[in-house]
Amino acid sequence: MEQEQLGKLLRIGGAAATVGVVSCVHAAAELMPLGQIMAFRAIISGLLILLYGLCLKNPADLRPKSWGPHLIRGLLACCAMVLSYIAFARLPVTQAQTLSFLAPLIVLPIAMVRLGERLTARSVVGLLMGFAGVLLILGLSFETGPYAFWGAVAGIAGAVFVAIIQVKIRAMTMTETAISISLSFTVIIACVTGPSVILGNWVWPGGAGLFLLIAAGIFGALNLVLFAESLARAPASAVAPLDYTGLIWALLADFLVFSHVPGPMGVLGSVLITVAALIVVLKPRGELSR
């Protein structure tokens, strides 16, 4: 198998692992506080990534060359994670996953301000479609009640933080390894959310709860490792669009695991956001050859 094909398969696996995390959080939120879920997920993922790095990577690659960018990125990730987990807990898996697809659209105005980039006609079309999809999901959430509506708002805010993090990671990859970025992320998340396990409303996980926490940690580690390994084998332009196969996994999880069938307007909103993000991520062949 060619390396690029393997990279694409790994990216699809990473997208499935992302939906696995969303599904576990959605189910575990009914059993325990979100802070506890975040802490356990970070600790388990961190240990697995550390084991993976020690076995298959150069130990020197695990250490950050400069802690400053890692700390800033980690704190931003804490904000993104809290907001995203609120969305995961309050919304169906499909809607929560789809709102995370907003990040590439939000990067566009950030790039305009920070990097002086100009919007193309494709980008404008993508932004308008994404905006329409957001309005549909917000409208459906509002009809469901304030619990779901504020979950949708949190998901959108989480996507804003993810977009900022993506811009930050672009700069970090110039000097830092992918494994060090992934490992520092889990360490910082665990340090920030860990005290909530002791000071918060601790719930001792039973059989189902413990299974969900362990599964969330495993899926979280797989997500970070598979995405990093896909980039090591194929260009970002070839694998990034495959992140949006997550919509298929999310629909399957909603239907098979949670017995939730999205209505036509919900599906339309999800499709609009996904297509809008793909319009932005996929570049015309002429641009790729430059």
VEXLORO-853464 format. One record per residue: x, y, z of N, C-alpha, C in turn; residue in one letter. Coordinates in pm, whole numbers, plus 50000, padded with zeros to 5 digits. Layout:
# residues N
XYZXYZXYZa;...
//
This chain:
# residues 290
500854988150000500005000050000500895012550000m;500575022149915501335034449909501155042450039e;502175050450072502145058050196500985067950198q;500685074350086499585084050084498235077150108e;498065065250049496825057850073496695053850219q;497815049650278497795046150420497475058450504l;498045069950467497755082350538496275085850534g;495655083450420494225086350407493395077050494k;493765064250497493035054750582493195058350730l;494395062550768494625066650906493785078850940l;493635088050846492835100150871491365096750889r;490865087450808489465083050825489285076450961i;490285068351002490235062451136490255072951244g;491035083651224491055094651321489725101651331g;489045103351217487715109551217486715100851293a;486825087551274485945078451348486245079051497a;487525080051534487895080951675487355093851738a;487335104651662486765117151711485305115451748t;484565108751660483135106151689483015096851808v;483985087751825483985079051942484075087052071g;484945097152072485055105852190483735113052215v;483165118852109481895126152122480815117052179v;480725104852128479695095452172479875091652319s;481125089152360481385085552499481045097052594c;481425109252556481105120852640479605122852648v;478925121452534477465123152531476785113552628h;477255101052630476655090952720477105092952864a;478395095952886478915097153022478375109553094a;477975119853018477485132253079476225129953161a;475515119153134474325116053212474685109353345e;475955105453363476355097853481477295105453574l;478025115553520479045122353602479305136353548m;479955145053628480245158753584481225159153467p;481115169853385481975171153269483445172553308l;483725179553419485115181253462485785167953489g;485045158853549485575145553577485845137953446q;484945139253349485115132553221486355137953150i;486505151253149487655157453084488965152953147m;489005152653281490235148853351490615134453322a;489675125353332489975111253307490365108953162f;489665115553072489995113952930491425118652904r;491815130152961493155135552939494225126452999a;493975121353119494975112853185495175099853108i;494075093253070494185080652997494815082852861i;494375093252789494965096152657496445099252670s;496805107252772498195111052791499095098952815g;498635089752900499425077752929499595069152804l;498545067852725498635059852602499555066352500l;499465079552486500335086652392501795085752437i;502025086852569503385085552622503945071652592l;503125061352614503565047652585503865045952437l;503005051252354503225050752208504515057852169y;504745069652227505945077152195507215070252240g;507185064452361508365057652413508705045152332l;507675038552280507895026052206508305028352061c;507735038651998507895040051853508575052951808l;508795062351899509395075051860510715077251931k;511465086851883512675091051951512275098252080n;512775093952195512385100452322512585115552321p;513565120352247513805134752241512635142152177a;511885135252090510755141552022509595144152116d;509575137552232508465139352325508595152352404l;509795157852413510015169852495509825182452412r;509015191952461508875204652389510205212252388p;510475218752276511685227052269511465240252341k;510235244852344509885257052416508495255152477s;508395256452609507135253752677506095264852657w;506535277052627505605288252615504475285952517g;504775282852390503695280352294502795268652333p;503385258252393502595246752438501615250952548h;502075259352640501215263652750500055272052699l;500345281352608499265289652551498265280952476i;498795271852393497925263052317497105254252411r;497715249352519497015240752613495885247952685g;496125260452725495085268152793493925271252699l;494265274652573493215276652474492425263752452l;493155252552451492495239552433491565236252548a;491935240552670491035238352785489705245352762c;489765257852716488525265352688487725258352579c;488415254252471487735247552360487105234452407a;487835227352493487355214252537486115215552626m;486135225252717484975227352805483745230552721v;483875239852628482745243852544482285232352456l;483235225152397482865213952310482175202852388s;482665200152509482055189452588480645193152633y;480395205952655479025210252685478125207152565i;478635210052445477865206952324477685191852309a;478745184152334478635169552323477575164052418f;477495169952538476565165052638475115168652605a;474905180352546473555185452530472925183152394r;473755180152294473235178852157473365164452108l;472575160552009472805147751942474215147451884p;474765135551872476145133951826476365140751691v;475415139251599475565144851464475705160051469t;474825166751544474875181251551476135186051621q;476505179551730477705183551803478955181851717a;479035170751644480185168451557480215178551443q;479045181651387478995190851275479465204751314t;479095209351434479515222651477481035223751486l;481705212551512483175213051515483745215451376s;482965212751271483425215051134483475229951100f;482955238351189482965252751163484375258651170l;485295251551235486635257151258487305262251130a;487325254451019487975259750898487325272550846p;486015273950866485335286150822485725297950909l;485875295451039486225306251132487685310551114i;488515301251065489915304751040490025315950936v;489075316350841489165326050732489215340450782l;488255345150863488365359050910489575361251000p;489975350851076491175352251160492395354351071i;492475346650961493605348050868493595361650800a;492385367050775492305380350715492915390850808m;492585389850937493055399851034494535397751067v;494915385251095496275382351142497295381451029r;496885375850915497845372950808497625381250682l;496565389350682496315397850566495825390350443g;495275378350463494795370650349493465376350298e;493185374050169491955379050108490965367550089r;489685371150100488645361150076488425359349927l;488355346649883488015343649745486505341749734t;486025340749609484595338349588484175325149651a;485065314849640484765301849701484615303249852r;485485311149913485435312950058484145319750101s;483715329650024482485336850056481285327450048v;481245319149943480165309349928480165299750047v;481375294950084481485285950198480995292250327g;481385304850350480955311750472479445313350476l;478825316850363477375318750359476645305550384l;477135294750323476505281650345476665277250490m;477865279450545478085275850685477195283750778g;477045296550750476175305050832474735300150826f;474265296150707472905290950694472735278050774a;473755269450769473695257050846473645259450996g;474425269251042474415272751185473055277651227v;472435286151145471105291351179470085280051190l;470185270151100469255258751106469445250851237l;470685247951272470945240051393470555248051517i;470855261151519470455269451632468935269951645l;468255271251530466795271851533466195258951587g;466705247551541466215234651590466505232951738l;467685237251784468055236251925467175245152011s;466865257051959466005266352033464615260352052f;464115253751948462805247351958462805236052061e;463965229152073464065218052168464045223152311t;464615235052335464655240652469465995247152499g;466075254852609467315261952641468505252652665p;468245240552716469345231252742470105228252613y;469375224852507470025221752379470525234452312a;469765245552324470165257952257471525262752307f;471715262852439472995267352493474095257352466w;473725244752444474705234952398475205238352260g;474275242652171474675246752036475545259152039a;475185268752125475995280952138477415277452186v;477485268252283478795263852334479595257052223a;478925249052139479615242352029480205252251930g;479445262851901479955273151809481135280551872i;481015284052000482115290752069483355281752076a;483125268652097484235259252098484945258751964g;484175259651855484775259651721485635272051700a;485235283251760486055295551750487415293151814v;487415287151934488695284252001489525274251920f;488855264251861489585254451780490245261251661v;489535270851600490115278151486491355285851529a;491295292351645492465299551697493615289851723i;493275278151778494305267951806494945263051677i;494155261351573494695256651446495735266351391q;495455279351402496415289451359497675288551445v;497485286251575498615285051668499465272851635k;498825261451605499555249151577500365250351448i;499825257751351500575259651227501955265551256r;501985275251347503265281351383504115271851465a;503495264051555504245254951642504935243851565m;504305238951457504885227751384506195231251314t;506525244051310507805248051251508975243751340m;508725242751471509815239251564509505227251653t;508215223751668507825213151760507335200751685e;507535189051745507075176651684505595174451713t;504935166551628503505163751646503255156351778a;504165147051813503975139251935504115148052059i;505025157852057505185166752173503965175852188s;503395180252076502185188652081501015180652138i;500865168152093499775159652143499945156652291s;501165153452333501415149652471501265161452565l;501785173052528501645184852614500175188852629s;499395186752523497965189752528497295181652639f;497555168652643496905160252744497415163452885t;498715166652897499265169953029498635182753084v;498535193053001497965205853047496485204253079i;495745196952995494325194653022494145187453154i;494965177153179494875169453303495185178253424a;496185187053413496555195853524495465205953555c;494825211153451493785221353471492495215153522v;492095203653466490815197653504490925188053621t;492145183453652492325173853761491755178353894g;492005191053937491445195454065489925194654074p;489245195353957487785194553962487315180954008s;488155170653987487795157254034487775156954186v;488715164254249488815164454395487855174554457i;487795186554397487005197454454485565197454406l;485305191154292483965191554236483055180754293g;481965178554223480975168654264481405154954213n;482375148954284482945136154242481875125154240w;481875117454132480975106054119481835093954089v;481805084054179482605072054155482005064354039w;482765062253931482175055953812481885041153834p;480675037253799480325023153803480805016053679g;480235004553650480684996653535480555004153404g;479365009553378479125016653253479935029553247a;479955036953359480695049553362482185047453343g;482745037353409484165034553396484505030453252l;483655022453193483865018353054483885030552962f;482945039952982482875051852897484105060652915l;484595062053039485785070253064487015064252996l;487175051053010488315044352947488205045252795i;487005043052743486805043752598487075057752546a;486635068052620486895081852577488395084552573a;489145079452672490585081252673491265074152557g;490815061952528491395054352416491095061152283i;489835065052265489465072052140490215085252128f;490395092352241491125105052238492565103052195g;493215092752248494595089752209494665085752062a;493735077352018493725073151878493525085151785l;492635094051823492385105951744493675113851721n;494415116851829495635124851819496725117451742l;496905104551770497975096951707497685094551559v;496455090651525496135087851386496215100351300l;495765111851352495885124251276497355127751252f;498185126251356499605129451341500275119951242a;499965107051251500575097251162500095099151018e;498855103450999498375105850863499155117050796s;499485127350873500245138550819501695134750792l;502175124350861503545119750836503645111650707a;502505107450653502515098850535501875105050412r;501155116050430500475122150316500375137250338a;500305145050229500165159550243498865163250313p;498895174350386497695178950457496535181150361a;496845186350241495785188950143495085176250098s;495775164650110495185151950068494345145550177a;494715147750304494025140650413493025149250489v;493225162450494492335171050573490865169750534a;490515169250403489095167750369488445155150424p;489255144850455488705132350505488205133650649l;488535144650716487985147150850486465147350845d;485915151250730484475153050720483725140050696y;484465128750686483805115750693483215113750833t;483635122350927483085121651063481575123351065g;481015130550965479555132150961478875118650943l;479465109950860478895096650839478955088550968i;480135088751034480275081551161479295086851265w;479115100151268478205106151367476765101851343a;476345101751217474985097251185474775082751227l;475785074251202475705060251242475635058851394l;476445066851466476445066151612475085070451668a;474525081251614473215085851660472155075051639d;472205068651522471165058851487471355045651560f;472595040251560472845026851613473005026551764l;473625037051821473925037051964472855044252045v;472415055851996471495064152075470065063952022f;469825056251916468485055051858467875068551826s;468715077651779468255091051744468355092651593h;467225095851532467195097951387467025112951361v;468055119651309467935134051283466815137051184p;466095147951209465055152151117465665158150992g;464825160550890465355165650763466045179150776p;465545188150863466175201150878467525199850951m;467575190651046468845188351115469905182851021g;469485173350936470415167850837470865178650739v;469895187150697470225197950604471245207550665l;471035211350791471985220250858473365214050866g;473435201150900474725194350909475395193450774s;474615190350670475185189350535475685202850487v;474935213550514475365226950471476705230650533l;476845228350664478105231650732479255223150679i;478975210150659480025201150610480475204850470t;479515207350380479865211250243480585224650243v;480125234050328480785247050336482245245650378a;482485237150478483865234950524484705228450414a;484105219050340484835212450230485165222350120l;484275231650093484545241849991485775249850029i;485905252750158487045260550205488315252050208v;488195239450253489385230950268489915226250134v;489005222150043489445217149912489825228849823l;491005228449767491475238949678491375234149534k;491115243349440491115239449299492475233849258p;492475225349157493715218949113494765229249075r;494345240149018495295250548978496025256449096g;495335257649212495965263249331496935253349390e;496615240349383497485230349444498795229049369l;498815232449242500035230849165500975242649177s;500565253249242501405265049254502525262749354r;
//
